[in-house]
Amino acid sequence: MAERVLRAWRGDRSGGRFEDYTVEADPGMVVLDLVHRAQAGPAPDLACRWNCKAGKCGSCSMEINGRPRLACMTRVGDFAPDEPIVVQPLKAFPIIRDLVTDVRWNYQQNKRIAPFTPGPAPADGNYRMSQTDVDRVQEFRKCIECFLCQDTCHVIRDHDKKADFVGPRFMIRLASLDMHPLDTVDRIPAVRDSYGSGYCNITRCCTEVCPEHIGITDNAIIPLKERVVSRFYDPIAMAIRAFFGTKSEPGKRPMAAPQTKVP
């Protein structure tokens, strides 16, 4: 059994400091195990949020050696034996205490988004959509709301544009709604004006830290930005819509032939 140094940030909104704790580490342990060992020994009052310990609840998000990660999915063995394991709270959100941050802002953004709104049901009462459309939005359902993508987003983290940009997690939600063939709400104007799609410069940093490997940038944000451009800035597309009297954008496909029944 080896000893590892856990360097944990201790403090609250008024300030704090890093403190080192030497704890025993077993082979295969994750960083959350190391935090629990410190709580059971030299740091019983170390505050840390966690729940499932299986990488599915998103609760144990923190920054580990400078990178936003899930503590329950980061192996201690991934770091050199003589390298301290440095844990600190997410930098993009206000600190409550130690490793725990106040992420309520994210839920407030979620409330701003118009919910899924299907049209009238067909005569037989069953909504239908193609398997292609199911597959297209299924990826976004994997989000566990760990908010690591929000933390690494430079618009939120470095420039503090929370009043202007909802962040990559909620661009995912907007994309899943806009791509859903049964949804009837036109959110594209709000994507540009209220949710701040123009602030994202597609660096893909959010995609890199996603523990569910969601293609946040390529599969959600870029398609939304393309639809904003088509609606408001593409002169050819604007002329075609004006001539034919339609508001649809290229890529906004109508509901396909029924294949998969949705209750």
C-alpha positions as CSV (number, residue, x, y, z in Angstrom):
1,M,0.0,0.0,0.0
2,A,1.5,3.3,-1.2
3,E,1.1,6.7,0.2
4,R,-0.1,9.6,-1.9
5,V,-0.3,13.3,-1.3
6,L,-3.8,14.8,-1.7
7,R,-3.5,18.6,-2.1
8,A,-7.0,19.9,-1.5
9,W,-8.3,23.4,-1.6
10,R,-9.9,24.5,1.7
11,G,-12.0,27.5,2.2
12,D,-15.1,29.3,1.1
13,R,-16.2,32.5,-0.8
14,S,-14.1,34.7,1.5
15,G,-10.9,32.9,0.6
16,G,-8.9,29.8,1.2
17,R,-5.7,27.9,0.6
18,F,-4.4,24.5,-0.4
19,E,-3.5,21.9,2.3
20,D,-1.6,18.7,1.8
21,Y,-2.8,15.4,3.3
22,T,-0.8,12.2,3.1
23,V,-3.2,9.2,2.7
24,E,-2.8,5.5,1.9
25,A,-3.8,4.5,-1.6
26,D,-4.6,1.0,-2.8
27,P,-4.2,-0.1,-6.4
28,G,-7.1,0.8,-8.6
29,M,-8.3,3.6,-6.4
30,V,-10.0,6.7,-7.9
31,V,-9.5,10.2,-6.7
32,L,-12.9,10.2,-4.9
33,D,-11.6,7.2,-2.8
34,L,-8.6,9.3,-1.9
35,V,-10.8,12.2,-0.8
36,H,-12.8,9.7,1.3
37,R,-9.6,8.4,2.9
38,A,-8.7,12.0,3.8
39,Q,-12.1,12.5,5.3
40,A,-11.8,9.4,7.4
41,G,-8.4,10.5,8.6
42,P,-6.6,13.9,8.6
43,A,-9.4,16.0,7.1
44,P,-12.8,14.9,8.5
45,D,-14.4,18.3,7.7
46,L,-13.4,18.3,4.0
47,A,-16.5,19.2,2.0
48,C,-17.1,17.2,-1.2
49,R,-20.3,16.5,-3.2
50,W,-20.8,13.0,-4.5
51,N,-23.5,10.4,-4.9
52,C,-23.4,7.4,-7.3
53,K,-19.7,6.8,-7.5
54,A,-20.3,5.3,-10.9
55,G,-19.9,8.3,-13.3
56,K,-23.6,8.7,-13.9
57,C,-24.8,11.4,-11.5
58,G,-22.2,14.1,-12.2
59,S,-22.1,15.2,-8.5
60,C,-18.3,14.8,-7.9
61,S,-17.2,17.3,-10.6
62,M,-14.1,19.1,-9.6
63,E,-10.7,20.2,-11.1
64,I,-8.1,17.5,-10.7
65,N,-4.5,18.6,-11.5
66,G,-5.8,21.5,-13.4
67,R,-8.4,19.7,-15.6
68,P,-12.2,19.5,-15.0
69,R,-13.0,15.8,-14.3
70,L,-15.2,13.4,-12.4
71,A,-13.4,12.4,-9.2
72,C,-15.1,8.9,-9.3
73,M,-13.8,8.2,-12.8
74,T,-10.2,9.5,-12.5
75,R,-7.7,6.9,-11.4
76,V,-5.0,7.8,-8.9
77,G,-2.7,5.6,-11.0
78,D,-3.0,8.0,-13.9
79,F,-0.6,10.3,-12.1
80,A,3.0,9.8,-11.4
81,P,3.7,8.2,-8.0
82,D,5.5,11.3,-6.7
83,E,3.0,13.7,-8.2
84,P,0.5,15.3,-5.7
85,I,-3.2,14.8,-6.5
86,V,-4.4,18.4,-6.6
87,V,-8.2,18.8,-6.1
88,Q,-10.1,22.1,-6.2
89,P,-13.6,23.3,-6.9
90,L,-14.9,24.2,-10.4
91,K,-13.6,27.7,-11.2
92,A,-16.6,28.8,-13.2
93,F,-19.1,28.8,-10.3
94,P,-19.2,30.4,-6.8
95,I,-17.6,28.4,-4.0
96,I,-19.8,27.2,-1.2
97,R,-17.1,25.4,0.8
98,D,-13.9,23.4,-0.1
99,L,-14.6,21.3,-3.2
100,V,-18.3,22.2,-3.4
101,T,-19.6,24.9,-5.7
102,D,-23.0,26.6,-6.3
103,V,-24.2,25.4,-9.7
104,R,-27.8,26.8,-9.4
105,W,-27.1,29.1,-12.3
106,N,-27.2,26.2,-14.6
107,Y,-30.7,25.1,-13.6
108,Q,-31.9,28.7,-14.0
109,Q,-30.7,28.6,-17.6
110,N,-32.6,25.3,-18.1
111,K,-35.8,27.0,-17.0
112,R,-35.4,29.7,-19.7
113,I,-35.6,27.2,-22.5
114,A,-39.1,26.5,-24.0
115,P,-39.9,22.9,-23.3
116,F,-40.6,20.2,-25.8
117,T,-43.9,21.1,-27.5
118,P,-45.3,18.5,-30.0
119,G,-48.1,19.4,-32.4
120,P,-51.6,17.7,-32.3
121,A,-51.5,14.0,-32.2
122,P,-52.4,12.0,-35.4
123,A,-55.9,10.6,-35.6
124,D,-54.9,7.3,-34.1
125,G,-53.3,9.1,-31.1
126,N,-49.8,7.9,-31.8
127,Y,-46.9,10.2,-32.5
128,R,-44.3,8.6,-34.9
129,M,-40.8,9.5,-35.9
130,S,-38.1,7.7,-37.9
131,Q,-35.2,5.8,-36.4
132,T,-32.8,8.2,-38.1
133,D,-34.3,11.1,-36.1
134,V,-34.2,9.0,-32.9
135,D,-30.5,8.3,-33.4
136,R,-29.8,11.9,-34.2
137,V,-30.9,13.2,-30.8
138,Q,-30.2,10.1,-28.6
139,E,-26.6,11.1,-28.0
140,F,-27.7,14.3,-26.2
141,R,-29.7,12.2,-23.8
142,K,-26.5,10.8,-22.3
143,C,-25.7,14.1,-20.6
144,I,-25.4,13.6,-16.8
145,E,-25.2,17.4,-16.0
146,C,-21.8,17.2,-14.4
147,F,-21.3,20.7,-15.8
148,L,-17.6,20.0,-16.7
149,C,-18.3,21.4,-20.1
150,Q,-19.7,24.6,-18.5
151,D,-16.6,24.9,-16.3
152,T,-14.2,24.6,-19.2
153,C,-16.0,27.0,-21.5
154,H,-13.9,30.1,-21.7
155,V,-16.9,32.3,-22.3
156,I,-18.3,31.4,-18.8
157,R,-15.1,30.6,-17.0
158,D,-12.7,33.3,-18.2
159,H,-15.0,36.1,-19.5
160,D,-17.9,35.6,-17.0
161,K,-20.5,36.0,-19.8
162,K,-23.2,34.1,-17.9
163,A,-25.7,36.8,-18.7
164,D,-25.1,36.4,-22.4
165,F,-24.3,32.7,-23.0
166,V,-26.1,29.6,-21.6
167,G,-23.1,27.4,-22.2
168,P,-22.5,24.1,-24.0
169,R,-24.7,22.0,-21.8
170,F,-27.7,24.0,-22.7
171,M,-26.7,24.3,-26.3
172,I,-27.0,20.5,-26.3
173,R,-30.6,20.8,-25.0
174,L,-31.5,23.4,-27.6
175,A,-30.0,21.3,-30.3
176,S,-32.0,18.2,-29.1
177,L,-35.2,20.2,-29.2
178,D,-34.5,21.9,-32.6
179,M,-33.6,18.5,-34.2
180,H,-36.7,16.8,-32.8
181,P,-39.1,16.3,-35.7
182,L,-42.2,16.4,-33.4
183,D,-41.3,19.7,-31.7
184,T,-43.1,22.8,-33.0
185,V,-41.3,25.7,-31.3
186,D,-39.0,27.9,-33.3
187,R,-36.1,28.6,-31.0
188,I,-33.5,29.8,-33.6
189,P,-34.1,33.5,-33.0
190,A,-33.6,32.9,-29.2
191,V,-30.5,30.7,-29.9
192,R,-28.9,33.8,-31.4
193,D,-30.4,36.6,-29.2
194,S,-31.1,35.1,-25.8
195,Y,-28.8,32.1,-25.5
196,G,-25.7,33.6,-27.2
197,S,-24.7,31.1,-29.8
198,G,-22.4,33.7,-31.3
199,Y,-20.1,33.7,-28.2
200,C,-18.9,30.1,-28.9
201,N,-15.8,30.0,-31.1
202,I,-15.9,26.2,-31.3
203,T,-12.6,25.4,-29.6
204,R,-14.0,21.9,-28.7
205,C,-12.7,22.2,-25.1
206,C,-16.2,21.3,-23.9
207,T,-16.2,18.1,-26.0
208,E,-12.8,17.1,-24.7
209,V,-13.9,17.1,-21.0
210,C,-17.3,15.4,-21.5
211,P,-17.2,12.1,-19.5
212,E,-20.0,10.7,-21.8
213,H,-18.1,11.5,-25.0
214,I,-20.9,13.6,-26.4
215,G,-20.0,15.4,-29.6
216,I,-21.0,18.7,-28.1
217,T,-19.3,21.0,-30.6
218,D,-19.7,19.1,-33.8
219,N,-23.1,17.6,-33.3
220,A,-24.9,20.3,-31.3
221,I,-23.3,23.7,-31.3
222,I,-22.1,23.8,-35.0
223,P,-25.5,22.7,-36.4
224,L,-27.3,25.4,-34.3
225,K,-24.8,28.1,-35.4
226,E,-25.4,27.0,-39.0
227,R,-29.1,27.4,-38.7
228,V,-28.7,30.9,-37.2
229,V,-26.4,31.8,-40.1
230,S,-28.9,30.4,-42.6
231,R,-31.8,32.2,-41.0
232,F,-30.2,35.6,-40.5
233,Y,-27.0,36.0,-42.5
234,D,-27.1,33.9,-45.6
235,P,-28.4,36.1,-48.4
236,I,-29.2,33.3,-50.8
237,A,-31.1,31.3,-48.2
238,M,-32.9,34.4,-47.2
239,A,-33.9,35.2,-50.8
240,I,-35.2,31.6,-51.3
241,R,-37.3,31.8,-48.2
242,A,-38.6,35.2,-49.2
243,F,-39.5,34.0,-52.7
244,F,-41.2,30.8,-51.5
245,G,-42.6,32.2,-48.3
246,T,-41.0,29.7,-45.9
247,K,-39.0,30.1,-42.7
248,S,-37.4,26.7,-42.7
249,E,-33.6,26.3,-42.8
250,P,-31.6,23.8,-44.8
251,G,-31.1,20.8,-42.5
252,K,-34.3,21.3,-40.6
253,R,-36.0,18.2,-42.0
254,P,-39.7,17.5,-41.8
255,M,-41.0,14.5,-39.9
256,A,-39.9,11.3,-41.7
257,A,-42.1,8.3,-42.5
258,P,-43.2,6.6,-39.3
259,Q,-40.9,3.8,-38.2
260,T,-40.6,4.0,-34.4
261,K,-43.6,4.6,-32.2
262,V,-43.2,7.2,-29.4
263,P,-45.7,6.8,-26.6
